[in-house]
Structure formats: C-alpha cells, structure tokens
C-alpha cells in the first residue's frame, strides 16, 4: 500500500494503530509531524524517515497533523515470495535485513532516496510499470538499510542558529539577524537551513513558538498576552499560526485541556 497525503491545514491526530505483518515507511517532505511508539515521542521534519515494524502500535499522541506533505508505503512481509517480484530466497534475505533496522527515525544522507520514492509513486498506478515501481522502492529500502547512523548532521552555523532560536522564542526573531549570526546572506541562510533541516527557518520558528504557547495556555494566560510575549504582531496572527499547526484555536485548545478527564 502506498499513500501521499498533502495537509493544507492541520487535521485530526492519528489514533493508536498498527499494521499486521507489515512495515510502514513514512517520508516527510514538507512540514513537521510527530509519532509516538512505546511512550517515546519522535519529532520529524522535511526529509526525515520514520519506520514502524510489523504489529508495532504507533500514533501521533493526540498531536494533530500540521500542514505539510508525506509519502508512505507499507510492506507486507508475511510471505517471502511476494516481495517486489523477488524469488523466495531473495525475499527472505530482504525480510532478514529489514528485521535488523534500528528504530525508528533517521535522516538520509542524500536526496536520491527520496527521488526514487517519488518516482515509485508516479508510476504505481500503471501496471505496465509495476516492475520499475518495485525496483524504485527496493532501491530506497537498500539505501535505508545501508545507512549506519540516524543522526541529523548540522553544520556549526545552522546549529548555532537553532540554539539561538530556542533561547529567544519570546522575541520576534527576524531572519536577517539569524543570517548575520551565521555569516550568510539572507538567501544563503534560508537555502542552507532548509537543506539541513527540511523546513524553512520561519516554519521552524513558528512551530517552536506554538509548542511553547501550549504550555503558556495551560497556565490560563490570556491569548493576547501570550501573543505579545512570543513576539507575534497581534493576537489574530498568533491565532492563525496556532490553528495551522493544531487544527484548533488557542481558546479551543484551552477548553479541550480543561475538559479532559482528570484535568484541573
């Protein structure tokens, strides 16, 4: 099974679920998404890959799906002779290799992998190209299995910019100041930041601000005060950005949390 959802606005969270006898590979091409497995949270952004193994329960832990785009495919491994048109011996080798994959998320070191996944999706509906589709996905899996580390590599300047962002979420954070901090022009900074993180600097800043705002909302602070404290120009813009990431307004978020069983 293959899928490619594009979220133009935040949507409902994914409830806990699993895929019987099937791996699921999710490729984040735009935006930010959360997954939770065994009470551990994973935050993914553009170019990250998330893997769940057969029968492994996962969800977004009540966090809505925010704007963005993902590709995913599920691979049923219950029969070794039904994988990508491989013979049984080769199929079993693939199943054995997949079982050794580390959990659960990592970032590919090159763009070829995603290009092959996208190509597979373009061809998947045409039976005449079924072998080529299988070859593209098989190539992507081989690339994944060949990767030895799940660490995201950031250059010192972009890492410094991210640290500065997190330490100054309660300011406006103009991109010109961040580019100066990195010793880059504004266009160079935007390009380099997205190349290494998968999302734009402004998307990253707004996402982090909204995550902080959720904590402040639970303290029953006024929406206007929170908007001003986090450097938004007004409460209307804050509400629009909040809704983009959470499928609800700040006031609706407060009411939801107040109405949750066991809340005070």
C-alpha positions as CSV (number, residue, x, y, z in Angstrom):
1,X,0.0,0.0,0.0
2,X,1.2,3.5,-0.9
3,X,-0.1,6.9,0.1
4,X,0.7,10.6,-0.3
5,X,-1.3,12.9,1.9
6,X,-0.8,16.6,1.5
7,X,-2.1,18.6,4.5
8,X,-3.0,22.2,3.6
9,X,-4.3,22.7,7.1
10,X,-4.0,20.9,10.4
11,X,-6.1,17.8,10.8
12,X,-7.1,15.3,13.4
13,X,-4.4,13.3,15.2
14,X,-3.6,9.7,14.3
15,X,-5.1,7.3,16.8
16,X,-3.0,4.4,18.1
17,X,-2.9,1.7,15.4
18,X,-0.7,-1.0,13.9
19,X,-0.1,-2.7,10.6
20,X,-0.3,-6.5,10.8
21,X,2.7,-8.2,9.4
22,X,3.7,-5.0,7.6
23,X,6.5,-2.4,7.9
24,X,5.5,1.2,7.3
25,X,7.9,3.7,5.9
26,X,6.9,7.4,6.2
27,X,8.9,10.0,4.3
28,X,8.4,13.6,5.4
29,X,8.9,16.0,2.5
30,X,7.3,19.2,4.0
31,X,6.3,20.4,7.4
32,X,6.6,18.7,10.8
33,X,5.0,15.6,12.1
34,X,5.1,13.7,15.4
35,X,5.0,10.0,16.1
36,X,4.9,8.1,19.4
37,X,6.0,4.5,19.9
38,X,6.3,2.8,23.3
39,X,5.7,6.1,25.0
40,X,8.6,7.7,23.2
41,X,7.9,10.8,21.1
42,X,9.6,11.5,17.8
43,X,9.6,14.8,16.0
44,X,10.2,14.7,12.3
45,X,10.6,17.4,9.7
46,X,11.3,17.5,6.0
47,X,13.5,14.7,4.6
48,X,13.2,12.6,7.8
49,X,12.1,9.0,7.6
50,X,10.0,7.2,10.2
51,X,9.8,3.4,10.3
52,X,7.4,1.2,12.2
53,X,7.9,-2.6,12.3
54,X,5.1,-5.2,11.9
55,X,2.4,-5.1,14.6
56,X,4.1,-2.1,16.3
57,X,1.5,0.3,17.8
58,X,2.1,3.9,16.9
59,X,0.2,7.2,16.9
60,X,0.7,11.0,17.0
61,X,-0.1,11.0,20.7
62,X,-3.0,13.4,20.4
63,X,-0.9,15.9,18.4
64,X,-2.7,17.0,15.2
65,X,-1.2,16.5,11.8
66,X,0.0,20.0,10.8
67,X,0.5,21.4,7.3
68,X,2.9,19.6,5.2
69,X,3.4,16.6,2.9
70,X,4.4,13.0,3.5
71,X,4.8,9.9,1.4
72,X,4.3,6.4,2.9
73,X,4.3,2.8,1.9
74,X,3.5,-0.4,3.8
75,X,5.3,-3.6,3.0
76,X,3.7,-6.9,3.9
77,X,6.4,-9.4,4.9
78,X,4.2,-12.4,5.7
79,X,5.2,-14.2,2.6
80,X,8.8,-14.1,1.3
81,X,7.8,-15.0,-2.3
82,X,5.6,-11.9,-2.6
83,X,8.1,-9.1,-2.2
84,X,8.9,-6.9,-5.2
85,X,8.7,-9.9,-7.6
86,X,11.7,-11.4,-5.9
87,X,12.1,-15.2,-5.6
88,X,11.6,-16.7,-2.2
89,X,15.3,-16.8,-1.2
90,X,15.9,-13.2,-2.1
91,X,12.6,-12.2,-0.4
92,X,13.7,-13.9,2.8
93,X,17.0,-12.2,2.7
94,X,15.2,-8.9,2.4
95,X,13.0,-9.7,5.4
96,X,16.0,-10.7,7.4
97,X,17.8,-7.4,6.6
98,X,14.7,-5.4,7.4
99,X,14.5,-7.0,10.9
100,X,17.9,-5.5,11.7
101,X,16.8,-1.9,11.0
102,X,17.3,0.4,14.0
103,X,14.2,2.1,15.4
104,X,12.6,4.4,14.4
105,X,13.6,7.6,12.7
106,X,16.6,8.9,10.8
107,X,17.6,11.4,8.1
108,X,19.0,10.2,4.8
109,X,22.4,11.5,3.7
110,X,21.4,12.1,0.1
111,X,18.4,13.1,-2.0
112,X,18.5,10.1,-4.3
113,X,16.5,8.0,-1.9
114,X,13.5,10.4,-1.9
115,X,13.7,10.8,-5.6
116,X,13.3,7.1,-6.1
117,X,10.3,7.1,-3.7
118,X,8.6,9.9,-5.6
119,X,9.2,8.1,-8.8
120,X,7.6,5.0,-7.5
121,X,4.5,6.9,-6.5
122,X,4.3,8.5,-10.0
123,X,4.4,5.0,-11.6
124,X,2.5,3.0,-9.1
125,X,-0.9,3.3,-10.8
126,X,0.3,1.9,-14.1
127,X,0.5,-1.9,-14.2
128,X,2.9,-1.6,-17.2
129,X,5.4,0.0,-14.9
130,X,4.9,-2.4,-11.9
131,X,8.5,-3.8,-12.1
132,X,10.0,-0.4,-12.3
133,X,7.9,0.8,-9.4
134,X,9.1,-2.2,-7.3
135,X,12.7,-1.5,-8.3
136,X,12.4,2.1,-7.1
137,X,11.1,1.1,-3.7
138,X,13.6,-1.7,-3.4
139,X,16.4,0.7,-4.2
140,X,15.0,3.1,-1.5
141,X,15.0,0.2,1.1
142,X,18.6,-0.8,0.2
143,X,19.6,2.8,0.7
144,X,17.9,2.9,4.1
145,X,19.5,-0.3,5.2
146,X,22.9,0.9,4.1
147,X,22.8,3.9,6.4
148,X,24.7,3.4,9.6
149,X,23.6,6.4,11.6
150,X,20.3,8.1,12.4
151,X,22.0,11.3,13.5
152,X,20.9,14.5,11.8
153,X,24.0,16.4,10.6
154,X,24.0,20.1,11.1
155,X,26.8,22.5,10.3
156,X,28.0,24.6,13.2
157,X,26.4,27.8,11.9
158,X,23.0,26.3,11.4
159,X,23.2,24.5,14.8
160,X,24.1,27.9,16.4
161,X,21.1,29.5,14.7
162,X,18.8,26.8,16.0
163,X,20.2,27.2,19.5
164,X,19.7,30.9,19.3
165,X,16.1,30.5,18.1
166,X,15.2,28.2,21.0
167,X,16.8,30.6,23.5
168,X,14.9,33.6,22.1
169,X,11.4,32.3,21.3
170,X,9.9,35.3,23.2
171,X,11.3,37.8,20.7
172,X,10.4,38.5,17.0
173,X,13.5,36.6,15.6
174,X,14.0,38.4,12.3
175,X,15.7,36.2,9.8
176,X,18.2,38.9,8.9
177,X,19.6,38.7,12.4
178,X,19.9,34.9,12.2
179,X,21.6,35.1,8.8
180,X,24.1,37.6,10.2
181,X,24.7,35.3,13.1
182,X,25.6,32.6,10.6
183,X,27.7,34.9,8.5
184,X,25.5,34.3,5.5
185,X,23.3,36.4,3.3
186,X,19.6,36.0,3.9
187,X,19.0,33.9,0.8
188,X,22.0,31.7,1.6
189,X,20.8,31.2,5.1
190,X,17.2,30.2,4.0
191,X,18.6,27.8,1.5
192,X,21.2,26.2,3.8
193,X,18.7,26.0,6.7
194,X,16.1,24.2,4.7
195,X,18.7,21.9,3.1
196,X,19.8,20.7,6.5
197,X,16.5,20.7,8.4
198,X,14.0,20.1,5.7
199,X,11.9,23.1,6.7
200,X,12.2,26.9,6.3
201,X,13.6,29.0,9.2
202,X,10.2,30.8,9.6
203,X,8.3,27.5,9.8
204,X,10.8,26.2,12.4
205,X,10.4,29.4,14.5
206,X,6.6,29.4,14.3
207,X,6.5,25.7,15.2
208,X,8.7,26.2,18.3
209,X,6.7,29.3,19.4
210,X,3.4,27.4,19.1
211,X,4.8,24.5,21.1
212,X,5.8,27.0,23.9
213,X,2.4,28.7,23.6
214,X,0.7,25.4,24.5
215,X,2.5,25.4,27.9
216,X,1.5,29.1,28.5
217,X,-2.1,28.4,27.6
218,X,-2.3,25.7,30.2
219,X,-1.3,28.4,32.8
220,X,-4.6,30.2,31.8
221,X,-2.7,33.2,30.4
222,X,-4.7,35.4,28.1
223,X,-4.2,34.8,24.4
224,X,-3.3,38.5,23.8
225,X,-0.6,38.4,26.5
226,X,0.8,35.1,25.1
227,X,0.8,36.5,21.5
228,X,2.7,39.6,22.6
229,X,5.2,37.6,24.8
230,X,6.1,35.3,21.9
231,X,6.7,38.2,19.5
232,X,3.6,37.9,17.3
233,X,2.4,41.2,15.9
234,X,-1.1,40.7,17.2
235,X,-3.4,38.0,18.7
236,X,-5.2,37.4,15.3
237,X,-1.9,36.4,13.6
238,X,-1.0,34.2,16.6
239,X,-4.4,32.5,16.4
240,X,-3.9,31.9,12.6
241,X,-0.5,30.4,13.1
242,X,-1.7,28.3,16.1
243,X,-4.6,26.9,14.1
244,X,-2.2,26.0,11.2
245,X,-0.3,23.6,13.5
246,X,-3.1,22.4,15.7
247,X,-6.5,22.3,13.9
248,X,-8.0,24.4,16.6
249,X,-7.7,28.0,18.0
250,X,-5.8,28.8,21.2
251,X,-9.1,29.2,23.1
252,X,-10.4,25.9,21.8
253,X,-7.2,24.3,22.9
254,X,-7.6,25.7,26.4
255,X,-11.2,24.3,26.6
256,X,-10.1,20.9,25.3
257,X,-7.5,20.6,28.0
258,X,-9.8,21.8,30.7
259,X,-12.4,19.3,29.7
260,X,-10.0,16.3,29.6
261,X,-10.8,13.8,32.3
262,X,-8.5,14.2,35.3
263,X,-7.5,17.8,34.4
264,X,-7.7,20.6,36.9
